């Protein structure tokens, strides 16, 4: 017997959180994983972000590693698209790392 469910899968739950990241803010793979109750699943959040291409309503550029490095930048078209998208929101990026990371960090555990 095949079981059908209407519950969102892990990727869908990740995308729901990412859609809530405010303009001009960023969060980390680990912060999303922790919020979803899967604290050791930061890498799976990364896989979800990689699979988000084509989902225009998922601002994947706002998800970075735990110290603000643009580790997912190679999954964006062009050489600096992720950085350009962040800079368009007023976020300063130098050498592929967000400056003033603590200031622009959005923690879903506190905000949601």
Residue frames as a rotation matrix with the C-alpha (Angstrom) as fourth column:
UNK 1
0.580 0.814 0.000 0.00
0.814 -0.580 0.000 0.00
0.000 0.000 -1.000 0.00
UNK 2
-0.406 -0.689 0.601 1.38
0.677 -0.668 -0.308 3.40
0.613 0.282 0.738 -0.98
UNK 3
0.122 0.381 -0.917 1.15
0.906 -0.419 -0.054 6.06
-0.404 -0.824 -0.396 1.67
UNK 4
-0.078 -0.104 0.992 0.42
0.620 -0.784 -0.033 9.58
0.781 0.612 0.125 0.54
UNK 5
-0.037 0.005 -0.999 0.98
0.927 -0.374 -0.036 12.58
-0.374 -0.927 0.010 2.72
UNK 6
0.651 0.271 0.710 0.26
0.543 -0.819 -0.186 16.24
0.531 0.506 -0.680 2.46
UNK 7
0.769 -0.451 -0.452 2.98
0.262 -0.423 0.868 17.12
-0.582 -0.786 -0.207 4.96
UNK 8
0.822 -0.513 -0.250 5.80
-0.526 -0.512 -0.679 19.15
0.220 0.689 -0.690 3.43
UNK 9
0.681 -0.671 -0.294 9.11
0.641 0.740 -0.205 17.36
0.355 -0.049 0.934 2.99
UNK 10
0.230 -0.670 -0.706 12.37
0.786 -0.300 0.541 18.67
-0.574 -0.679 0.458 4.48
UNK 11
-0.714 -0.525 0.463 13.26
0.700 -0.543 0.464 20.75
0.007 0.655 0.755 1.40
UNK 12
0.000 0.808 0.589 9.81
0.527 -0.501 0.687 22.37
0.850 0.310 -0.426 1.38
UNK 13
0.758 0.241 -0.606 10.18
0.652 -0.260 0.712 23.22
0.014 -0.935 -0.354 5.07
UNK 14
-0.274 -0.918 -0.288 13.61
0.799 -0.384 0.462 24.76
-0.535 -0.104 0.839 4.36
UNK 15
-0.637 0.048 0.769 12.15
0.613 -0.574 0.543 26.85
0.467 0.818 0.336 1.54
UNK 16
0.483 0.875 0.039 9.34
0.621 -0.374 0.689 28.07
0.617 -0.309 -0.724 3.80
UNK 17
0.503 -0.388 -0.772 11.92
0.683 -0.370 0.630 29.39
-0.530 -0.844 0.079 6.30
UNK 18
-0.563 -0.804 0.192 14.14
0.742 -0.390 0.545 30.93
-0.363 0.449 0.816 3.60
UNK 19
-0.174 0.587 0.791 11.15
0.710 -0.482 0.514 32.82
0.683 0.650 -0.333 2.18
UNK 20
0.785 0.548 -0.289 10.83
0.570 -0.457 0.682 34.55
0.242 -0.700 -0.672 5.57
UNK 21
-0.149 -0.899 -0.412 14.40
0.920 -0.279 0.276 35.92
-0.363 -0.338 0.868 5.69
UNK 22
0.696 0.491 -0.525 13.98
0.334 -0.868 -0.368 39.69
-0.636 0.081 -0.767 5.52
UNK 23
0.731 -0.398 0.554 15.52
0.415 -0.385 -0.825 41.82
0.541 0.833 -0.116 2.79
UNK 24
0.333 -0.702 0.630 19.01
-0.539 -0.690 -0.483 42.89
0.774 -0.179 -0.608 3.87
UNK 25
0.290 -0.215 0.933 19.44
-0.870 0.346 0.350 39.96
-0.398 -0.913 -0.087 6.28
UNK 26
-0.092 -0.344 -0.934 21.10
-0.621 0.753 -0.217 36.55
0.779 0.560 -0.283 6.03
UNK 27
0.619 0.166 0.768 21.01
-0.723 0.503 0.474 33.31
-0.307 -0.848 0.431 7.96
UNK 28
-0.491 -0.864 -0.107 23.05
-0.861 0.463 0.212 30.13
-0.134 0.196 -0.971 8.00
UNK 29
-0.221 0.319 -0.922 22.43
-0.414 0.825 0.385 26.57
0.883 0.466 -0.050 6.91
UNK 30
-0.756 -0.189 -0.627 22.83
0.402 0.622 -0.672 25.46
0.517 -0.760 -0.394 10.52
UNK 31
-0.884 0.468 0.005 20.40
-0.326 -0.607 -0.725 28.05
-0.336 -0.642 0.689 11.90
UNK 32
-0.142 0.846 -0.513 17.71
-0.939 0.048 0.340 26.81
0.313 0.530 0.788 9.52
UNK 33
-0.289 -0.029 -0.957 18.44
-0.048 0.999 -0.016 23.18
0.956 0.041 -0.290 10.38
UNK 34
-0.958 -0.105 -0.265 18.26
0.257 0.083 -0.963 23.93
0.123 -0.991 -0.053 14.11
UNK 35
-0.634 0.773 -0.028 14.98
-0.731 -0.610 -0.304 25.79
-0.252 -0.172 0.952 13.69
UNK 36
0.057 0.664 -0.746 13.53
-0.816 0.462 0.348 22.79
0.575 0.589 0.568 11.84
UNK 37
0.628 0.189 0.755 14.52
-0.707 0.543 0.452 20.47
-0.325 -0.818 0.475 14.70
UNK 38
0.910 -0.386 0.153 17.31
0.414 0.816 -0.403 18.85
0.031 0.430 0.902 12.71
UNK 39
0.807 -0.545 -0.228 20.37
-0.353 -0.755 0.553 20.59
-0.474 -0.366 -0.801 14.16
UNK 40
-0.116 -0.911 0.395 22.83
-0.071 0.405 0.912 18.18
-0.991 0.078 -0.112 12.54
UNK 41
0.204 0.337 0.919 21.35
0.816 0.460 -0.350 18.63
-0.541 0.821 -0.181 9.07
UNK 42
0.223 -0.177 -0.959 23.03
-0.223 -0.967 0.127 21.84
-0.949 0.185 -0.255 7.90
UNK 43
-0.816 -0.578 -0.013 24.40
-0.173 0.222 0.960 19.98
-0.552 0.785 -0.281 4.89
UNK 44
-0.430 0.745 0.509 20.88
0.868 0.497 0.006 18.91
-0.248 0.445 -0.861 3.91
UNK 45
0.496 0.538 -0.682 19.83
0.343 -0.843 -0.415 22.57
-0.797 -0.028 -0.603 4.06
UNK 46
-0.309 -0.717 -0.625 22.70
-0.453 -0.468 0.759 23.25
-0.837 0.518 -0.180 1.65
UNK 47
-0.870 0.048 0.490 21.40
0.391 0.674 0.628 20.56
-0.300 0.738 -0.605 -0.68
UNK 48
0.154 0.988 0.001 17.96
0.863 -0.134 -0.487 22.16
-0.481 0.076 -0.873 -0.52
UNK 49
0.331 -0.093 -0.939 19.48
-0.157 -0.987 0.042 25.53
-0.931 0.133 -0.341 -1.44
UNK 50
-0.754 -0.647 -0.119 21.31
-0.271 0.140 0.952 23.94
-0.599 0.750 -0.281 -4.36
UNK 51
-0.677 0.567 0.469 18.01
0.723 0.630 0.282 22.40
-0.136 0.531 -0.837 -5.52
UNK 52
0.063 0.754 -0.654 16.21
0.530 -0.581 -0.618 25.76
-0.846 -0.308 -0.436 -5.21
UNK 53
-0.853 -0.386 -0.350 17.40
-0.080 -0.566 0.820 27.02
-0.515 0.728 0.452 -8.60
UNK 54
-0.781 0.611 0.128 14.37
0.229 0.089 0.969 28.00
0.581 0.786 -0.209 -10.60
UNK 55
0.152 0.806 -0.572 12.33
0.967 -0.003 0.254 28.77
0.203 -0.591 -0.780 -7.48
UNK 56
-0.278 -0.327 0.903 12.25
0.408 -0.891 -0.197 32.52
0.870 0.313 0.381 -7.89
UNK 57
0.536 0.577 0.616 10.43
-0.312 -0.543 0.780 33.04
0.785 -0.610 -0.111 -4.58
UNK 58
0.861 -0.351 -0.369 13.24
0.506 0.502 0.702 31.38
-0.061 -0.790 0.610 -2.56
UNK 59
0.794 -0.578 0.190 16.01
-0.492 -0.794 -0.358 33.92
0.357 0.191 -0.914 -1.82
UNK 60
0.847 -0.460 -0.268 18.78
0.506 0.852 0.137 31.30
0.165 -0.252 0.954 -1.59
UNK 61
0.087 -0.862 0.500 21.44
0.326 -0.450 -0.832 34.03
0.941 0.235 0.242 -1.76
UNK 62
0.273 0.089 0.958 20.53
-0.711 -0.652 0.263 34.95
0.648 -0.753 -0.115 1.84
UNK 63
0.976 0.024 0.218 21.78
-0.165 0.735 0.658 31.60
-0.144 -0.678 0.721 3.19
UNK 64
0.312 -0.946 -0.087 25.49
-0.629 -0.137 -0.765 31.35
0.712 0.294 -0.638 4.00
UNK 65
0.021 -0.341 -0.940 27.74
0.460 0.838 -0.294 29.29
0.888 -0.426 0.175 6.23
UNK 66
0.571 0.357 -0.739 28.05
0.790 0.005 0.613 29.77
0.223 -0.934 -0.279 9.99
UNK 67
-0.112 -0.665 -0.739 30.74
0.703 -0.578 0.414 32.46
-0.702 -0.473 0.532 9.72
UNK 68
0.463 0.465 -0.754 29.24
-0.081 -0.825 -0.559 34.39
-0.883 0.320 -0.344 6.81
UNK 69
-0.670 -0.719 -0.185 31.20
-0.306 0.040 0.951 32.90
-0.676 0.694 -0.247 3.93
UNK 70
0.244 0.760 -0.603 29.37
-0.886 -0.077 -0.457 32.61
-0.394 0.646 0.654 0.60
UNK 71
-0.561 -0.538 0.629 30.01
-0.342 0.843 0.416 28.87
-0.754 0.018 -0.656 0.32
UNK 72
0.085 0.685 0.724 27.08
0.530 0.584 -0.615 28.40
-0.844 0.436 -0.313 -2.07
UNK 73
0.130 -0.017 -0.991 28.27
-0.459 -0.887 -0.045 31.04
-0.879 0.461 -0.123 -4.54
UNK 74
-0.826 -0.528 -0.197 29.39
-0.418 0.340 0.842 28.50
-0.378 0.778 -0.502 -7.14
UNK 75
-0.559 0.704 0.438 25.77
0.699 0.684 -0.208 27.33
-0.446 0.190 -0.875 -7.48
UNK 76
0.408 0.665 -0.625 24.68
0.173 -0.729 -0.662 30.72
-0.896 0.162 -0.412 -8.84
UNK 77
0.636 -0.134 0.760 24.98
0.770 0.045 -0.636 31.73
0.051 0.990 0.132 -12.47
UNK 78
0.691 -0.448 0.568 27.84
-0.119 -0.845 -0.522 34.03
0.713 0.293 -0.637 -13.34
UNK 79
-0.200 -0.908 -0.368 30.94
0.376 0.276 -0.885 34.59
0.905 -0.315 0.286 -11.27
UNK 80
-0.966 -0.235 -0.104 29.56
0.194 -0.402 -0.895 36.86
0.168 -0.885 0.434 -8.54
UNK 81
-0.306 0.925 0.224 25.77
0.006 -0.233 0.972 36.69
0.952 0.299 0.066 -8.73
UNK 82
0.299 0.414 -0.860 25.28
0.827 0.337 0.450 35.68
0.476 -0.846 -0.242 -5.08
UNK 83
-0.494 -0.579 -0.649 27.53
0.812 -0.575 -0.105 38.52
-0.312 -0.578 0.754 -3.93
UNK 84
-0.921 0.157 0.357 25.81
0.081 -0.819 0.568 41.00
0.381 0.552 0.741 -6.25
UNK 85
0.024 0.993 -0.119 22.36
0.326 0.104 0.940 40.03
0.945 -0.062 -0.321 -4.95
UNK 86
0.234 -0.009 -0.972 23.52
0.971 0.046 0.234 40.51
0.043 -0.999 0.019 -1.36
UNK 87
-0.755 -0.597 -0.271 25.22
0.598 -0.797 0.087 43.82
-0.268 -0.096 0.959 -2.15
UNK 88
-0.611 0.626 0.484 22.02
0.155 -0.505 0.849 45.02
0.776 0.594 0.211 -3.84
UNK 89
0.489 0.791 -0.368 20.39
0.499 0.093 0.862 44.55
0.716 -0.605 -0.349 -0.42
UNK 90
0.638 -0.279 0.718 23.06
-0.521 -0.843 0.135 46.65
0.567 -0.460 -0.683 1.30
UNK 91
0.917 -0.351 0.192 25.14
0.085 0.640 0.764 43.75
-0.391 -0.684 0.616 2.63
UNK 92
0.450 -0.843 -0.294 28.89
-0.893 -0.430 -0.134 44.28
-0.014 0.322 -0.946 2.43
UNK 93
0.930 -0.200 0.308 30.87
0.197 0.980 0.043 41.32
-0.310 0.021 0.950 1.07
UNK 94
0.418 -0.874 -0.248 34.67
-0.908 -0.397 -0.131 41.27
0.016 0.280 -0.960 0.95
UNK 95
-0.636 -0.725 -0.264 36.63
-0.743 0.668 -0.043 38.23
0.208 0.169 -0.963 -0.24
UNK 96
-0.335 0.618 -0.711 33.44
-0.122 0.720 0.683 36.14
0.934 0.316 -0.166 -0.36
UNK 97
-0.516 0.158 -0.842 32.64
0.822 0.366 -0.436 36.86
0.239 -0.917 -0.319 3.29
UNK 98
0.448 0.769 0.457 29.87
0.480 -0.638 0.602 39.01
0.754 -0.050 -0.655 4.74
UNK 99
-0.732 -0.641 0.229 31.15
0.220 -0.541 -0.812 41.89
0.644 -0.544 0.537 6.80
UNK 100
-0.698 0.465 0.545 29.39
-0.716 -0.482 -0.505 42.76
0.028 -0.742 0.669 10.06
UNK 101
-0.668 0.394 -0.631 27.88
-0.011 0.843 0.537 39.28
0.744 0.365 -0.559 9.96
UNK 102
-0.726 0.389 -0.567 26.37
0.682 0.302 -0.666 39.49
-0.088 -0.870 -0.485 13.45
UNK 103
-0.716 0.432 -0.548 24.59
-0.248 -0.892 -0.379 42.71
-0.652 -0.135 0.746 12.50
UNK 104
-0.363 0.567 -0.740 22.88
-0.927 -0.137 0.350 41.26
0.097 0.813 0.575 9.41
UNK 105
-0.937 -0.030 -0.347 22.34
-0.021 0.999 -0.029 37.75
0.348 -0.020 -0.937 10.80
UNK 106
-0.078 0.975 0.206 18.71
-0.933 -0.144 0.331 36.67
0.353 -0.167 0.921 11.10
UNK 107
-0.958 -0.271 0.088 18.11
-0.282 0.849 -0.447 33.81
0.046 -0.453 -0.890 13.54
UNK 108
-0.306 0.912 -0.273 14.86
-0.312 0.176 0.934 31.95
0.900 0.371 0.231 12.87
UNK 109
-0.330 0.162 -0.930 14.90
0.771 0.614 -0.167 30.55
0.544 -0.772 -0.328 16.43
UNK 110
-0.725 0.014 -0.689 14.52
0.504 -0.671 -0.544 34.10
-0.470 -0.741 0.479 17.78
UNK 111
-0.877 0.282 -0.389 12.55
-0.426 -0.831 0.357 35.69
-0.222 0.479 0.849 14.98
UNK 112
-0.429 0.745 -0.510 9.91
-0.442 0.319 0.838 33.04
0.787 0.585 0.193 14.29
